[in-house]
Amino acid sequence: MGKDLRTYLKQLNELNPNSIRVVGEEVDPRFGITGYAARLAEQGEYPGLIFSNVKGAHLSCISNLLTTYERIALFLNCEVPDIPRVFGEKIRNQIPPTVVPAEQAPVKENILMGDEADLSKLPIPVHNEMDGGPYLSAGVMVIRDPESKEINAGIYRHQIYDKRKLGVWFLGAHHGGLIHKKYEKEGKSAPVAIVLGHHPGFLMGAVSRIQGIGGEYEVAGSLIGESLHVVKAETSDLMVPADAEIIIEGEILANEEAPEGPFGEWPGHYLGGGSVPVIRVTCITHRNQAIFQDIVASSREHLMVGGIPRSGSIYHSVKSVVPSLNTVNVPHYARMHCYISLHKERDADVKKAAFTALNTEQENLRHIVVVDDDINVFNEEEVAWAVGTRFDAERDQLIIPKWNGPGGLLPTNWDYHEDGSHTARMSSAVIVDATKPAPPIPYPKRAVVPKEHVDKAKPEQLRALSEEEKGQWF
């Protein structure tokens, strides 16, 4: 057996038992699961949550798992500031998957065909107030390109219509959507499999920005740290992860669509939707005591899972153009922003780095802030300080009109009208150069305490005031 969701949970529990909490009382899948995550977030707490008693379901559900940088750093085996670099380096050194026989595949322990392949038995949540119904939010959909025969994997949103049908929503140039159109042109249904529950490296490999169609299994292997085990699906020739918790097999029906949405997406608004392709379920396979994995939509986890792979992909792209790159941060609280730290050797480095980042993540990035390598881009206060002291709007700001869109998930990509309708539009992007002039031009130095004296301080020796001291001074 290879690394999977369970090996990661074991590793996380050994590091910090409080990072995983179990909800034993019965919860309603309609807002009951997401309600716990929202309540804890109000308190600034983000433990992984296992729901062992979901009303109407036969399996447990895990949610809110990948909510901190420390949990990402754990499986990457690095420190938090090194996440983009390590992620970017790993996706460059891909590991091909390994085929295993069905008898060695845990996901084949239970095989449900026909009417037994019933989506209503899964603990699928309704996430937010205005959502159109239950959604799979952490399902990695696998589809094979009929031309290249490459397998593509990506996380898409899937609305549940009934026990045997669900939708799939593609945005713009999503590779899954491009592949589906190839089948549709031939009037053929497209075999697919939706993978639920696996190692974080598999999920993040599926949303990494890599060139061309396919390669996600290889990237997943590099992020997991070993070859991904795959096995042939039951009702198609797709190769699927053998160590997954649950796999829903089916086919995107040729020329059949259904209304979809609304659904609260990562920007925190209701946009998208319309008419989408329909998937008919043919089989469900799952492990014994399988854990259904969910990502709370429009939450911290949703933003982390989407943002970290973008940071890694941007790091990989920018490093090839500007070798003096230090690091990158696409902050989880604003995935439209990208902070780039570099050692500027020439003034042109800023625009080269910024445009490379914009071209790597064209759909969503709006604000690129470039800072020097003495600025910690994981500290918003330092980034704001750099903008305040090293940025002059007249000289150091570049606005790129009509950069992305039209339409999509970002609210500024639409014009809104009094009758409640909205029409798609293009929107702009901005590059903020918050760097010092390139050498040899001098610039005022920062006021800092010498590092050797900072290192001499011993915070572990701090103590509370004694009663005698309180009497002296209070």
C-alpha positions in Angstrom: 0.0 0.0 0.0 1.3 3.5 -0.9 0.9 6.8 0.8 -2.7 7.9 1.0 -5.2 10.0 3.1 -4.8 7.6 6.0 -1.0 7.7 6.1 -1.2 11.5 6.1 -3.8 11.6 8.9 -1.5 9.3 11.0 1.4 11.6 10.3 -0.6 14.7 11.2 -2.0 13.1 14.4 1.5 12.1 15.6 2.7 15.7 15.1 -0.3 17.3 16.8 -3.3 15.3 18.0 -5.4 18.5 18.3 -5.2 19.0 14.6 -7.9 16.4 14.0 -11.2 16.5 15.9 -14.1 14.0 15.7 -17.7 15.1 15.6 -19.7 12.1 16.9 -23.2 13.6 17.1 -25.5 13.2 14.1 -25.2 16.1 11.7 -27.3 17.0 8.7 -25.4 17.1 5.5 -27.3 20.2 4.7 -25.2 22.9 6.4 -24.4 20.6 9.4 -20.8 19.8 8.2 -20.0 23.3 7.0 -21.6 24.8 10.1 -19.0 23.3 12.3 -16.2 24.6 10.2 -17.7 28.1 10.1 -18.2 28.2 13.8 -14.6 27.2 14.5 -13.3 29.7 12.0 -15.1 32.5 13.9 -12.9 31.4 16.9 -9.8 31.4 14.7 -9.6 27.6 14.9 -9.1 25.3 11.9 -8.8 21.6 12.9 -9.5 18.9 10.5 -13.0 17.6 11.2 -14.1 13.9 10.9 -17.9 13.5 11.0 -18.6 9.9 12.0 -22.4 10.2 12.0 -23.8 12.0 9.0 -27.6 11.7 8.6 -28.6 9.3 5.9 -25.1 8.3 4.9 -23.2 5.0 5.3 -19.7 6.5 5.5 -17.8 9.1 7.5 -16.8 12.5 6.1 -13.6 14.5 6.6 -13.5 18.2 6.0 -11.4 21.3 6.9 -8.2 19.3 6.6 -5.8 21.4 4.6 -6.4 24.7 6.4 -2.9 25.8 7.5 0.5 26.3 5.8 2.0 24.0 8.5 -0.1 21.1 7.3 1.0 21.7 3.7 4.7 22.0 4.8 4.3 18.7 6.7 3.7 16.5 3.6 6.2 18.5 1.6 8.8 18.0 4.4 9.9 21.7 4.5 9.4 24.9 6.4 6.5 27.2 5.6 8.5 29.9 3.7 10.0 27.2 1.5 6.6 25.8 0.3 6.6 27.6 -3.1 10.2 26.6 -3.9 9.9 23.0 -2.8 6.5 22.7 -4.6 7.9 24.2 -7.7 11.0 22.0 -7.7 9.0 18.8 -7.0 6.6 19.4 -10.0 9.6 19.7 -12.2 10.9 16.2 -11.2 7.8 14.1 -12.0 7.4 10.4 -11.0 5.4 8.1 -13.3 2.6 6.1 -11.8 2.8 2.3 -11.0 0.1 -0.1 -12.1 -1.0 -2.6 -9.4 -3.4 -5.6 -9.7 -6.9 -5.2 -8.5 -6.4 -7.5 -5.5 -3.7 -5.1 -4.2 -6.0 -2.0 -4.6 -7.7 -1.0 -1.3 -10.3 1.0 -3.3 -11.6 -2.3 -4.8 -12.6 -3.7 -1.4 -16.2 -2.8 -2.1 -17.6 -2.7 -5.7 -21.2 -1.3 -6.2 -22.7 -1.7 -9.6 -26.1 -0.7 -11.1 -28.7 0.5 -8.6 -26.2 -0.1 -5.7 -24.1 2.7 -7.1 -26.2 5.2 -5.2 -24.8 8.7 -4.6 -27.4 9.3 -1.8 -25.4 6.8 0.4 -22.4 9.2 0.5 -22.2 12.1 3.0 -22.3 14.8 0.4 -22.8 18.3 2.0 -24.8 21.3 1.0 -22.2 23.9 1.7 -23.6 27.5 1.7 -26.9 29.2 2.1 -27.9 29.7 -1.6 -26.3 26.6 -3.1 -28.5 24.7 -5.6 -28.0 21.4 -3.8 -25.3 19.0 -2.6 -21.9 19.3 -4.3 -18.7 17.2 -4.5 -16.1 19.8 -3.9 -13.0 17.7 -3.4 -13.6 15.2 -6.2 -10.7 14.8 -8.7 -12.2 14.0 -12.0 -10.1 11.7 -14.3 -10.7 11.7 -18.1 -8.6 10.3 -21.0 -7.8 12.5 -24.0 -9.0 10.5 -27.1 -6.2 11.8 -29.3 -3.1 11.7 -27.1 -4.4 9.0 -24.8 -3.0 11.0 -21.9 -5.0 10.9 -18.6 -6.0 14.3 -17.3 -7.0 14.9 -13.7 -8.6 18.1 -12.1 -10.9 19.2 -9.4 -14.2 20.4 -10.7 -17.5 21.2 -9.0 -20.2 18.5 -9.3 -23.8 19.1 -8.4 -25.7 16.0 -7.4 -29.0 15.7 -9.3 -30.2 12.3 -8.2 -28.9 8.9 -7.1 -27.2 8.2 -10.4 -26.6 11.6 -12.0 -24.4 14.6 -11.3 -23.1 17.6 -13.3 -19.7 18.9 -14.1 -18.8 22.6 -14.4 -15.9 23.5 -16.7 -14.5 27.1 -16.7 -12.7 28.6 -19.7 -9.8 26.5 -20.9 -10.1 23.7 -18.2 -8.4 20.7 -19.8 -11.2 18.4 -18.8 -13.7 20.6 -20.7 -11.5 20.6 -23.8 -11.3 16.8 -23.7 -15.0 16.5 -23.2 -15.6 18.6 -26.3 -13.5 16.2 -28.4 -15.8 13.3 -27.4 -18.9 15.5 -28.0 -17.8 16.3 -31.5 -17.8 12.6 -32.3 -21.2 12.1 -30.5 -19.6 9.9 -27.9 -20.0 9.7 -24.2 -16.7 10.4 -22.3 -15.7 7.8 -19.6 -14.7 9.5 -16.3 -13.9 8.6 -12.7 -14.2 10.9 -9.7 -11.6 10.2 -7.0 -12.6 11.1 -3.4 -10.1 10.9 -0.5 -6.4 10.6 -1.1 -3.1 12.1 0.1 -2.9 15.9 -0.1 -0.2 15.6 -2.8 -2.7 13.9 -5.1 -5.3 16.7 -4.6 -2.7 19.4 -5.1 -1.1 17.6 -8.1 -4.5 17.7 -9.7 -4.8 21.5 -9.5 -1.2 22.3 -10.4 -0.6 24.4 -13.5 1.4 22.2 -15.9 1.9 22.5 -19.6 -0.3 20.5 -21.9 -3.0 17.9 -21.3 -2.1 15.2 -18.8 0.8 14.8 -16.4 -1.2 15.2 -13.1 -0.5 11.6 -12.0 3.2 12.2 -12.4 3.1 15.5 -10.5 1.1 13.8 -7.8 3.8 11.2 -7.4 6.4 13.9 -7.0 4.4 15.7 -4.4 3.5 12.5 -2.5 7.2 11.4 -2.6 6.6 8.1 -4.4 5.0 6.6 -7.4 1.2 6.9 -7.4 -0.4 3.4 -7.4 -3.1 3.0 -10.1 -5.5 0.3 -11.1 -7.9 -0.2 -14.0 -11.4 1.1 -13.4 -14.3 -1.4 -13.3 -16.4 0.1 -16.2 -13.8 1.8 -18.4 -10.1 1.6 -19.4 -9.2 4.5 -17.1 -6.4 4.0 -14.7 -7.5 5.3 -11.3 -5.7 5.7 -7.9 -5.6 2.3 -6.1 -5.2 3.8 -2.6 -8.2 6.3 -2.9 -11.0 6.1 -0.4 -13.9 6.2 -2.9 -14.1 6.3 -6.7 -17.3 7.2 -8.6 -17.1 5.8 -12.2 -19.4 7.1 -14.9 -19.6 8.8 -18.3 -20.3 12.3 -19.4 -23.3 11.8 -21.6 -23.1 13.0 -25.2 -25.2 16.1 -25.9 -27.0 16.1 -22.5 -27.0 19.0 -20.2 -28.8 20.2 -17.1 -29.2 23.5 -15.2 -26.4 23.9 -12.5 -26.0 26.1 -9.5 -25.8 28.4 -7.8 -22.7 27.5 -5.9 -20.6 29.7 -3.6 -17.2 29.7 -5.2 -13.7 30.6 -3.8 -14.0 34.4 -4.4 -16.9 34.3 -1.9 -19.7 35.1 -4.4 -22.3 33.3 -6.5 -21.2 33.4 -10.1 -20.9 30.8 -12.9 -23.5 28.1 -13.4 -25.8 27.8 -16.4 -26.3 24.6 -18.3 -23.6 21.9 -17.8 -22.8 18.4 -19.0 -24.3 15.5 -17.1 -22.4 12.5 -15.7 -24.3 9.1 -15.4 -22.9 6.9 -12.6 -22.0 3.4 -13.6 -20.1 2.1 -10.5 -18.9 3.2 -7.1 -15.9 1.4 -5.5 -14.6 2.2 -2.0 -12.4 1.0 0.8 -13.7 -0.6 4.0 -14.7 2.1 6.4 -14.1 4.6 3.6 -13.7 8.3 4.5 -15.5 10.7 2.1 -13.4 13.8 1.7 -15.0 17.3 1.4 -13.5 20.8 1.0 -15.7 23.5 2.5 -16.6 25.7 -0.4 -15.6 29.3 -0.3 -13.6 28.6 2.9 -10.0 28.8 4.1 -9.4 25.2 3.0 -10.9 25.9 -0.5 -8.5 28.9 -0.8 -5.4 27.0 0.5 -5.9 24.0 -1.8 -6.2 26.3 -4.7 -3.6 28.8 -3.7 -0.6 26.6 -2.8 -0.3 24.8 -6.1 -0.6 28.2 -7.9 2.3 29.5 -5.8 4.4 26.5 -6.7 3.6 26.6 -10.4 4.3 30.4 -10.5 7.6 29.8 -8.6 8.6 27.2 -11.2 7.7 29.5 -14.1 9.2 32.7 -12.8 12.5 31.0 -11.6 13.2 30.0 -15.2 12.9 33.6 -16.4 14.3 35.5 -13.4 16.9 33.2 -11.7 17.3 35.6 -8.7 13.7 34.9 -7.6 13.5 34.3 -3.8 9.9 33.1 -3.3 6.3 33.6 -4.2 3.0 33.8 -2.2 -0.5 33.6 -3.5 -2.2 34.4 -0.2 -5.0 32.1 0.8 -7.2 35.0 1.9 -6.9 36.7 -1.6 -6.1 34.3 -4.4 -6.3 37.2 -6.8 -3.0 38.6 -5.4 0.5 37.4 -5.9 3.5 38.6 -3.9 6.9 38.0 -5.5 10.2 38.4 -3.7 13.4 38.6 -5.7 17.0 39.9 -5.5 16.7 42.6 -8.2 19.8 42.6 -10.5 18.3 44.9 -13.1 15.1 46.9 -13.3 13.6 44.7 -16.0 13.5 41.8 -13.6 10.3 43.1 -12.0 8.2 43.2 -15.2 9.6 39.8 -16.4 8.7 38.2 -13.1 5.2 39.8 -13.0 4.2 39.0 -16.5 5.4 35.4 -16.2 3.2 35.1 -13.1 0.2 36.6 -14.9 0.6 34.2 -17.8 0.9 31.2 -15.5 -2.4 32.0 -13.7 -4.3 34.0 -16.3 -7.8 33.5 -15.1 -7.6 34.7 -11.5 -4.5 36.9 -10.8 -5.2 40.6 -10.7 -2.6 42.2 -8.5 1.1 41.4 -8.7 3.3 43.0 -6.0 7.0 42.6 -6.5 9.3 43.2 -3.5 13.0 42.8 -2.6 14.3 39.6 -1.0 14.5 41.3 2.5 10.7 41.3 2.6 8.8 38.2 3.9 5.9 37.8 1.4 4.2 35.5 4.0 3.8 38.5 6.3 1.2 41.0 5.0 2.6 43.7 7.3 6.0 43.6 5.6 4.5 43.6 2.1 2.4 46.6 3.0 5.5 48.3 4.5 7.4 47.8 1.2 4.5 49.3 -0.8 4.5 52.2 1.5 8.2 52.9 1.4 9.4 51.7 -2.0 6.5 52.3 -4.3 5.6 55.5 -6.1 2.3 55.2 -8.0 3.3 57.5 -10.8 6.5 55.6 -11.7 6.0 52.1 -10.3 2.5 51.1 -11.2 1.6 49.4 -14.5 -2.1 48.8 -15.3 -2.8 46.2 -18.0 -6.3 46.9 -19.4 -8.7 44.1 -20.4 -6.3 41.4 -19.1 -8.7 38.7 -18.2 -12.3 37.6 -18.7 -14.9 38.1 -20.0 -17.0 36.6 -17.3 -15.8 33.9 -14.9 -15.9 33.7 -11.2 -14.5 37.1 -10.2 -17.3 39.7 -9.7 -15.4 42.5 -11.4 -15.5 40.5 -14.7 -19.2 41.5 -15.0 -21.3 44.6 -15.5 -24.4 44.6 -13.3 -27.8 46.1 -14.2 -30.8 47.4 -12.3 -33.0 44.5 -13.5 -30.7 42.0 -11.7 -29.0 40.8 -14.8 -25.3 40.9 -15.5 -23.2 40.8 -18.7 -19.6 39.6 -19.1 -16.8 42.1 -19.5 -13.0 42.1 -19.5 -11.1 43.4 -16.4 -7.7 44.8 -15.8 -4.6 43.7 -13.9 -2.0 45.8 -12.1 1.7 45.4 -11.4 3.1 47.1 -8.3 6.9 47.5 -8.2 7.7 47.9 -4.5 11.4 47.2 -4.9 14.4 49.4 -4.3 16.4 50.7 -7.4 18.7 48.1 -9.0 22.4 48.2 -8.1 24.5 50.3 -8.0 21.9 52.9 -7.0 21.9 53.3 -3.2 18.7 53.4 -1.2 18.1 54.2 2.5 18.6 51.2 4.7 16.0 49.6 6.9 16.3 50.1 10.7 16.8 46.6 12.1 18.3 45.1 15.3 21.6 43.2 14.4 20.7 39.6 13.8 23.4 38.3 16.2 21.7 40.1 19.0 18.2 38.9 18.0 19.6 35.4 18.1 20.9 35.9 21.6 17.4 36.6 23.0 15.9 33.7 24.9 12.1 33.8 24.8 11.8 30.5 26.7 13.1 32.3 29.8 10.2 34.7 29.9 7.9 34.5 33.0 4.9 36.1 34.6 5.2 38.9 37.1 5.9 37.7 40.6 3.6 38.7 43.5 6.5 40.8 44.9 6.9 42.6 41.6 3.1 43.3 41.4 3.3 44.8 44.8 6.1 47.1 43.8 4.6 48.4 40.6 0.9 48.0 40.6 
